[in-house]
Each structure stands twice: as C-alpha cells, then as structure tokens.
Amino acid sequence: MGDNAKKRIKLLEDLQSKKMQLQNKIDNNGAAPKKAEVKDEPIERTPAEANRLQAGKQAALQQSNQQSDGFFVTQDSIFGNLILSVIPRFNTDGSLGAGNLPRTGR
C-alpha cells in the first residue's frame, strides 16, 4: 500500500472515531447541542447612521467594480456583508445583460 493510501485510511479512521465520540456525547445528553438562534429583528438606526451605511455600501460597490472583473450588488446581510458577488445575467443571444458589461481601460 502506498504512503498516500495509508494517510487516507488513517484520516478516515480518525474521522470515524470523532464521529463516534460526538454521537456518544449526543446520546448521553439526550439531545443534540442547540445552535445559536439568529434574530430576525431589524436594527433601528438613526438617520445619520442610515446615511453613513448607505454611503459605505456605495463606496464598497464602486471600489469592487473598479478593482475587479466580477459583478457585485449591495444587499443587507445578517453577517454584515455590504456587497455580494453575483453571477452576471446574460441575454438570450449570449451577450452580457445591461449593467453587466466588464470595465475597460485597466
């Protein structure tokens, strides 16, 4: 047996033993550990905070579009992400849709 095969077998054995340990822990406690609950309550912001946040989103979006060939949109996120990368939209003829044209003049 090759050295890589032995490492893979050892890794699988370690994973199986950890799985068994976790299963035993769950069985002994009677239930799985609870996940942290995420609150869906909107955060109340003052008008000044809302304006500052909107300006930050726009600045992040502009910087991302200037420095990357990717496509980005702004979207509120419970994780604090101001922008998200997205897959560009294509027209039925295969050309890029409006607003998805790559930047020029690098």
Secondary structure, DSSP 8 states (H G I E B T S, - for coil): --HHHHHHHHHHHHHHHHHHHHHHHHHHHSS---------------HHHHHHHHHHHHHHHHHHHHH-SSEEEE---TT--SEEEE---B-TTSSB-TT-------
